[in-house]
Amino acid sequence: MLKINRISARIAGITVLRRIETDFEAGALLAVVGRNGAGKTTLLRAIMGLLPLQEGSIHFAGQDLASVPAHGRAALGIGYAPEDRVMFPTLSVEENLRLPCDVLGLSRPEIDRRLQKAVEVVPQLKEMLPRSGAALSGGQGKIAALGRALMAGTRLVLLDEPFQGLAPVLATQYGESLRRLREIDSQVCVVVTESNRSLLRDLPDATLMLERGELAANGEQALAH
Ligand code: ATP
Protein backbone atom coordinates (compact mmCIF):
# COMPACT_ATOMS: atom_id res chain seq x y z
CA MET A 1 0.00 0.00 0.00
CA LEU A 2 2.79 2.45 0.96
CA LYS A 3 6.27 1.84 -0.38
CA ILE A 4 9.04 4.23 0.60
CA ASN A 5 12.05 3.58 -1.55
CA ARG A 6 15.35 4.97 -0.23
CA ILE A 7 14.23 8.56 0.17
CA SER A 8 16.49 11.43 1.19
CA ALA A 9 15.50 15.01 1.89
CA ARG A 10 17.24 18.24 2.83
CA ILE A 11 16.13 21.27 4.77
CA ALA A 12 18.20 24.45 4.46
CA GLY A 13 21.02 22.52 2.83
CA ILE A 14 21.21 19.92 5.58
CA THR A 15 20.28 16.29 4.91
CA VAL A 16 17.53 15.46 7.41
CA LEU A 17 16.41 12.14 5.90
CA ARG A 18 18.89 9.68 4.41
CA ARG A 19 17.87 6.67 2.33
CA ILE A 20 14.82 5.71 4.37
CA GLU A 21 12.95 2.69 3.12
CA THR A 22 9.95 0.71 4.20
CA ASP A 23 7.03 -1.06 2.65
CA PHE A 24 3.77 -1.90 4.27
CA GLU A 25 0.48 -3.46 3.45
CA ALA A 26 -3.07 -2.18 3.62
CA GLY A 27 -4.40 -2.33 7.15
CA ALA A 28 -1.01 -1.96 8.86
CA LEU A 29 -0.16 0.44 11.67
CA LEU A 30 3.45 1.60 11.42
CA ALA A 31 5.17 3.38 14.29
CA VAL A 32 8.03 5.76 13.48
CA VAL A 33 10.08 6.23 16.61
CA GLY A 34 13.19 8.22 17.41
CA ARG A 35 14.46 11.08 19.53
CA ASN A 36 13.60 14.72 18.99
CA GLY A 37 15.15 15.84 15.73
CA ALA A 38 15.46 12.27 14.37
CA GLY A 39 13.38 13.19 11.32
CA LYS A 40 9.95 11.78 12.20
CA THR A 41 8.00 14.91 11.28
CA THR A 42 10.09 15.32 8.15
CA LEU A 43 9.22 11.80 7.05
CA LEU A 44 5.49 12.47 7.42
CA ARG A 45 5.85 15.77 5.55
CA ALA A 46 7.66 13.95 2.75
CA ILE A 47 4.85 11.36 2.51
CA MET A 48 2.29 14.18 2.46
CA GLY A 49 4.19 15.98 -0.32
CA LEU A 50 5.12 19.02 1.77
CA LEU A 51 8.84 18.56 1.25
CA PRO A 52 10.70 17.75 -1.99
CA LEU A 53 12.72 14.55 -2.11
CA GLN A 54 16.43 14.67 -2.89
CA GLU A 55 16.36 11.06 -4.04
CA GLY A 56 14.18 7.99 -3.87
CA SER A 57 10.47 7.57 -4.41
CA ILE A 58 7.21 7.05 -2.58
CA HIS A 59 4.51 4.82 -4.04
CA PHE A 60 1.02 4.73 -2.64
CA ALA A 61 -1.54 2.18 -3.81
CA GLY A 62 0.73 1.42 -6.74
CA GLN A 63 1.07 5.06 -7.83
CA ASP A 64 4.33 7.02 -7.83
CA LEU A 65 3.58 10.17 -5.82
CA ALA A 66 6.44 12.19 -7.37
CA SER A 67 4.13 14.31 -9.48
CA VAL A 68 1.24 14.42 -6.99
CA PRO A 69 1.15 17.65 -4.92
CA ALA A 70 -0.07 17.68 -1.30
CA HIS A 71 -3.72 18.43 -2.13
CA GLY A 72 -3.64 15.64 -4.71
CA ARG A 73 -2.39 13.26 -2.02
CA ALA A 74 -5.31 14.28 0.21
CA ALA A 75 -7.59 13.50 -2.74
CA LEU A 76 -6.03 10.02 -2.91
CA GLY A 77 -7.17 9.44 0.68
CA ILE A 78 -4.15 10.53 2.74
CA GLY A 79 -4.94 12.47 5.91
CA TYR A 80 -2.38 14.26 8.10
CA ALA A 81 -2.55 15.47 11.69
CA PRO A 82 0.54 17.66 12.29
CA GLU A 83 1.89 17.72 15.82
CA ASP A 84 1.21 21.35 16.54
CA ARG A 85 -1.83 22.18 14.43
CA VAL A 86 -4.96 22.18 16.51
CA MET A 87 -8.38 23.45 15.49
CA PHE A 88 -8.98 26.78 13.76
CA PRO A 89 -10.30 28.82 16.70
CA THR A 90 -12.87 30.87 14.77
CA LEU A 91 -14.63 27.79 13.36
CA SER A 92 -16.71 25.20 15.15
CA VAL A 93 -15.16 21.77 15.53
CA GLU A 94 -17.62 20.45 12.93
CA GLU A 95 -16.57 23.17 10.45
CA ASN A 96 -12.94 22.30 11.19
CA LEU A 97 -13.63 18.67 10.35
CA ARG A 98 -15.58 19.42 7.19
CA LEU A 99 -12.95 21.84 5.91
CA PRO A 100 -10.49 19.36 4.32
CA CYS A 101 -13.38 17.70 2.46
CA ASP A 102 -14.82 21.06 1.35
CA VAL A 103 -11.39 21.94 -0.03
CA LEU A 104 -11.37 18.62 -1.92
CA GLY A 105 -14.76 19.51 -3.41
CA LEU A 106 -16.48 16.41 -2.06
CA SER A 107 -20.26 16.16 -2.18
CA ARG A 108 -22.33 16.95 0.88
CA PRO A 109 -23.54 13.34 1.33
CA GLU A 110 -19.96 12.06 1.09
CA ILE A 111 -18.78 14.59 3.69
CA ASP A 112 -21.72 13.65 5.95
CA ARG A 113 -20.81 9.97 5.56
CA ARG A 114 -17.18 10.63 6.49
CA LEU A 115 -18.21 12.75 9.47
CA GLN A 116 -20.45 9.95 10.70
CA LYS A 117 -17.56 7.49 10.42
CA ALA A 118 -15.20 9.89 12.25
CA VAL A 119 -17.70 10.13 15.11
CA GLU A 120 -17.99 6.35 15.17
CA VAL A 121 -14.20 6.05 15.49
CA VAL A 122 -13.83 9.00 17.88
CA PRO A 123 -17.06 9.09 19.93
CA GLN A 124 -15.91 12.10 21.96
CA LEU A 125 -16.38 14.17 18.80
CA LYS A 126 -20.14 14.05 19.14
CA GLU A 127 -20.07 16.38 22.08
CA MET A 128 -17.28 18.51 20.58
CA LEU A 129 -18.75 19.17 17.12
CA PRO A 130 -20.88 22.22 17.97
CA ARG A 131 -18.19 23.79 20.13
CA SER A 132 -15.82 26.48 18.97
CA GLY A 133 -12.34 25.28 18.03
CA ALA A 134 -11.05 27.81 20.58
CA ALA A 135 -12.99 26.13 23.40
CA LEU A 136 -11.08 22.85 23.32
CA SER A 137 -8.20 22.03 25.62
CA GLY A 138 -4.91 21.03 24.00
CA GLY A 139 -5.68 17.34 24.55
CA GLN A 140 -9.22 17.64 23.20
CA GLY A 141 -7.76 19.47 20.19
CA LYS A 142 -5.54 16.48 19.49
CA ILE A 143 -8.52 14.12 19.66
CA ALA A 144 -10.45 16.41 17.31
CA ALA A 145 -7.41 16.60 15.01
CA LEU A 146 -7.54 12.79 14.73
CA GLY A 147 -11.14 13.17 13.56
CA ARG A 148 -10.08 15.79 11.02
CA ALA A 149 -7.26 13.58 9.70
CA LEU A 150 -9.83 10.78 9.21
CA MET A 151 -12.01 13.06 7.06
CA ALA A 152 -9.39 13.09 4.27
CA GLY A 153 -7.50 10.00 5.34
CA THR A 154 -9.76 7.27 4.10
CA ARG A 155 -6.80 5.08 3.10
CA LEU A 156 -3.75 6.39 4.97
CA VAL A 157 -3.65 8.45 8.15
CA LEU A 158 -0.43 10.21 9.25
CA LEU A 159 -0.37 11.19 12.93
CA ASP A 160 2.54 13.22 14.29
CA GLU A 161 3.27 12.55 17.97
CA PRO A 162 -0.39 12.35 18.95
CA PHE A 163 0.33 10.98 22.43
CA GLN A 164 2.74 13.74 23.45
CA GLY A 165 1.26 15.83 26.23
CA LEU A 166 -2.01 13.88 26.34
CA ALA A 167 -3.39 13.18 29.82
CA PRO A 168 -3.43 9.41 30.48
CA VAL A 169 -7.21 9.13 30.13
CA LEU A 170 -7.14 10.90 26.75
CA ALA A 171 -4.16 8.81 25.61
CA THR A 172 -6.13 5.66 26.41
CA GLN A 173 -9.14 6.99 24.48
CA TYR A 174 -6.88 7.92 21.55
CA GLY A 175 -5.46 4.38 21.44
CA GLU A 176 -8.99 2.95 21.61
CA SER A 177 -9.98 5.11 18.65
CA LEU A 178 -7.07 3.76 16.60
CA ARG A 179 -8.12 0.21 17.44
CA ARG A 180 -11.73 1.00 16.54
CA LEU A 181 -10.65 2.55 13.25
CA ARG A 182 -8.92 -0.65 12.27
CA GLU A 183 -11.90 -2.77 13.32
CA ILE A 184 -14.25 -0.66 11.23
CA ASP A 185 -11.91 -0.41 8.25
CA SER A 186 -9.44 -3.25 7.89
CA GLN A 187 -7.79 -1.64 4.83
CA VAL A 188 -6.80 1.73 6.28
CA CYS A 189 -3.08 2.28 7.00
CA VAL A 190 -1.87 4.39 9.91
CA VAL A 191 1.58 5.90 10.50
CA VAL A 192 2.15 7.23 14.03
CA THR A 193 5.33 8.99 15.12
CA GLU A 194 6.42 8.96 18.73
CA SER A 195 9.60 9.77 20.63
CA ASN A 196 8.48 7.68 23.60
CA ARG A 197 7.59 4.33 22.09
CA SER A 198 6.18 2.96 25.33
CA LEU A 199 3.20 5.30 24.84
CA LEU A 200 2.22 3.26 21.78
CA ARG A 201 1.92 0.06 23.81
CA ASP A 202 0.96 -2.84 21.55
CA LEU A 203 -0.65 -0.72 18.80
CA PRO A 204 2.03 -0.98 16.05
CA ASP A 205 2.29 -3.88 13.63
CA ALA A 206 5.77 -2.66 12.73
CA THR A 207 8.20 -0.06 14.01
CA LEU A 208 10.67 2.04 12.07
CA MET A 209 13.44 3.46 14.21
CA LEU A 210 15.07 6.71 13.06
CA GLU A 211 18.37 8.08 14.29
CA ARG A 212 19.57 11.44 12.99
CA GLY A 213 17.59 11.05 9.80
CA GLU A 214 18.66 7.48 9.09
CA LEU A 215 17.20 4.08 9.78
CA ALA A 216 18.79 2.97 13.02
CA ALA A 217 21.22 0.07 12.85
CA ASN A 218 18.50 -2.18 14.21
CA GLY A 219 15.85 -0.49 12.05
CA GLU A 220 15.38 -3.63 9.98
CA GLN A 221 14.96 -5.80 13.06
CA ALA A 222 12.54 -3.32 14.47
CA LEU A 223 10.42 -3.84 11.38
CA ALA A 224 9.72 -7.40 12.37
CA HIS A 225 6.75 -7.73 14.67
P1 ATP B 1 10.54 16.25 17.11
O1 ATP B 1 10.21 15.12 17.99
O2 ATP B 1 11.34 17.30 17.80
O3 ATP B 1 9.38 16.78 16.34
P2 ATP B 1 11.43 14.91 14.72
O4 ATP B 1 11.99 13.55 14.82
O5 ATP B 1 10.04 15.04 14.24
O6 ATP B 1 11.61 15.64 16.08
P3 ATP B 1 12.10 16.68 12.58
O7 ATP B 1 11.19 17.76 13.05
O8 ATP B 1 11.70 15.88 11.39
O9 ATP B 1 12.42 15.69 13.76
O10 ATP B 1 13.51 17.34 12.31
C1 ATP B 1 14.60 16.65 11.72
C2 ATP B 1 15.79 17.57 11.61
O11 ATP B 1 15.47 18.62 10.68
C3 ATP B 1 16.17 18.25 12.90
O12 ATP B 1 17.57 18.30 12.97
C4 ATP B 1 15.59 19.64 12.76
O13 ATP B 1 16.37 20.57 13.47
C5 ATP B 1 15.69 19.87 11.27
N1 ATP B 1 14.62 20.78 10.79
C6 ATP B 1 13.31 20.50 10.74
N2 ATP B 1 12.61 21.55 10.23
C7 ATP B 1 13.53 22.51 9.98
C8 ATP B 1 13.44 23.83 9.45
N3 ATP B 1 12.28 24.37 9.07
N4 ATP B 1 14.60 24.51 9.32
C9 ATP B 1 15.80 23.98 9.68
N5 ATP B 1 15.93 22.74 10.18
C10 ATP B 1 14.82 22.01 10.33
Boltz pocket constraint, residues with backbone or C-beta under 6 A from the ligand:
constraints:
  - pocket:
      binder: B
      contacts: [[A, 11], [A, 12], [A, 16], [A, 34], [A, 35], [A, 36], [A, 37], [A, 38], [A, 39], [A, 40], [A, 41], [A, 42], [A, 43], [A, 195]]
      max_distance: 6.0
